Amino acid sequence: MEELTYEKFLEACDKIAYFVKDKNIKYVYGIPRGGLVLATYLSYRLDIPLKQLVTNDKTLIVDDIVDTGKTLNYINAKIQPIKCFTASIYYHRQSIIEPDIWLYEKKDEFVKFPWETEETARVDYENGREY
């Protein structure tokens, strides 16, 4: 198991904020569930609104992890022809889609985020963590 500590999460948020600060981002959308935590923090950090729907290309779409890529691919398909900037904390190279920004490469073990218990992280991992 890999554990993302709260301190490492805050560092990841700061890195994403730094990477997107010059991208003309006006909104942030978090893919439920883990992406909501990241989106909320980035909303405050970047001083931009948190959106419940993606309505234009000035929206940053975030998720905590892009493992298979099915969730991010689904979101991208739903918002076509809008093309948004995407970011995640973790990215697995097996994914069918790569976010524009990702910070850590996910290996074949599950990742426990600060808002999870070891049990919920393991269950999500074993079930493919797609929502």
Legacy VTK file of the C-alpha trace (Angstrom):
# vtk DataFile Version 3.0
C-alpha trace
ASCII
DATASET POLYDATA
POINTS 131 float
0.000 0.000 0.000
1.170 3.513 -0.794
-0.082 6.229 1.514
-0.476 9.843 0.482
-0.053 11.819 3.694
-1.962 15.022 4.303
1.282 16.976 3.982
2.041 15.325 0.623
-1.543 16.043 -0.480
-1.078 19.748 0.304
2.208 19.761 -1.624
0.441 18.104 -4.575
-2.300 20.737 -4.510
0.274 23.513 -4.481
2.118 21.943 -7.434
-1.079 21.626 -9.480
-2.005 25.226 -8.630
1.426 26.361 -9.778
1.166 24.453 -13.076
-2.266 25.877 -13.958
-1.865 29.455 -12.728
-1.114 30.745 -16.257
-3.670 28.557 -18.064
-6.592 31.032 -17.834
-8.542 28.625 -15.617
-11.750 30.209 -14.281
-13.447 27.203 -12.630
-12.580 23.860 -11.081
-14.629 20.657 -11.242
-13.846 17.643 -9.075
-14.771 14.158 -10.203
-16.715 12.584 -7.321
-15.469 11.302 -4.788
-11.726 11.889 -4.382
-11.633 14.635 -6.972
-14.015 16.721 -4.861
-11.482 17.040 -2.056
-8.782 18.142 -4.492
-11.160 20.507 -6.316
-12.296 22.164 -3.100
-8.730 22.818 -2.010
-7.786 24.156 -5.472
-10.866 26.362 -5.527
-9.613 28.114 -2.397
-5.934 28.024 -3.438
-6.601 29.505 -6.903
-9.499 31.705 -5.723
-11.830 30.349 -8.413
-15.347 28.897 -8.132
-16.005 25.215 -7.665
-18.432 24.044 -10.375
-20.975 21.240 -10.271
-21.126 21.041 -14.076
-18.507 21.569 -16.754
-19.836 24.329 -19.003
-16.774 25.760 -20.746
-13.145 25.133 -21.606
-11.875 27.375 -18.805
-12.686 24.618 -16.298
-9.987 22.542 -14.645
-11.171 18.945 -14.198
-9.428 17.130 -11.351
-9.398 13.689 -9.797
-7.280 12.146 -7.082
-6.208 9.248 -9.291
-6.443 8.199 -12.930
-6.009 4.441 -12.763
-7.915 2.785 -15.607
-8.916 6.155 -17.062
-12.544 5.130 -17.487
-13.912 7.889 -15.259
-11.931 10.725 -16.833
-12.641 9.357 -20.312
-16.376 9.243 -19.489
-16.334 12.863 -18.276
-14.456 14.000 -21.385
-16.981 12.213 -23.628
-19.922 13.818 -21.772
-18.612 17.365 -22.236
-17.666 17.110 -25.934
-16.888 19.311 -27.833
-15.540 21.207 -24.804
-11.854 20.452 -24.195
-10.798 21.133 -20.618
-7.460 21.009 -18.849
-7.195 17.924 -16.612
-5.073 17.124 -13.564
-4.644 14.308 -11.081
-2.381 13.487 -8.189
-1.731 9.923 -9.389
-1.654 8.431 -12.872
-1.240 4.777 -13.832
0.403 4.163 -17.213
-2.163 1.445 -18.018
-4.848 4.143 -18.189
-6.729 4.665 -21.449
-6.346 8.439 -21.025
-3.584 10.614 -19.595
-4.393 13.815 -17.709
-2.644 16.991 -18.823
-0.913 17.151 -15.433
-0.190 14.309 -13.051
2.287 14.275 -10.210
2.979 10.725 -9.080
3.014 7.481 -10.996
0.699 4.909 -9.500
2.141 1.422 -9.301
0.165 -1.797 -8.984
-0.579 -1.351 -5.285
-3.487 0.614 -3.921
-3.113 4.188 -2.741
-4.579 5.366 0.550
-5.547 9.044 0.531
-5.814 11.148 3.711
-9.622 11.109 3.601
-9.808 7.303 3.435
-9.362 4.476 5.855
-7.155 1.565 4.861
-10.278 -0.572 4.479
-12.114 1.835 2.129
-8.942 2.381 0.082
-8.492 -1.371 -0.332
-12.167 -1.923 -1.264
-12.047 0.905 -3.826
-8.834 -0.525 -5.288
-10.203 -4.068 -5.493
-13.400 -2.789 -7.142
-11.586 -0.641 -9.692
-12.337 2.727 -8.031
-14.643 3.893 -10.815
-17.637 6.074 -9.951
LINES 1 132
131 0 1 2 3 4 5 6 7 8 9 10 11 12 13 14 15 16 17 18 19 20 21 22 23 24 25 26 27 28 29 30 31 32 33 34 35 36 37 38 39 40 41 42 43 44 45 46 47 48 49 50 51 52 53 54 55 56 57 58 59 60 61 62 63 64 65 66 67 68 69 70 71 72 73 74 75 76 77 78 79 80 81 82 83 84 85 86 87 88 89 90 91 92 93 94 95 96 97 98 99 100 101 102 103 104 105 106 107 108 109 110 111 112 113 114 115 116 117 118 119 120 121 122 123 124 125 126 127 128 129 130
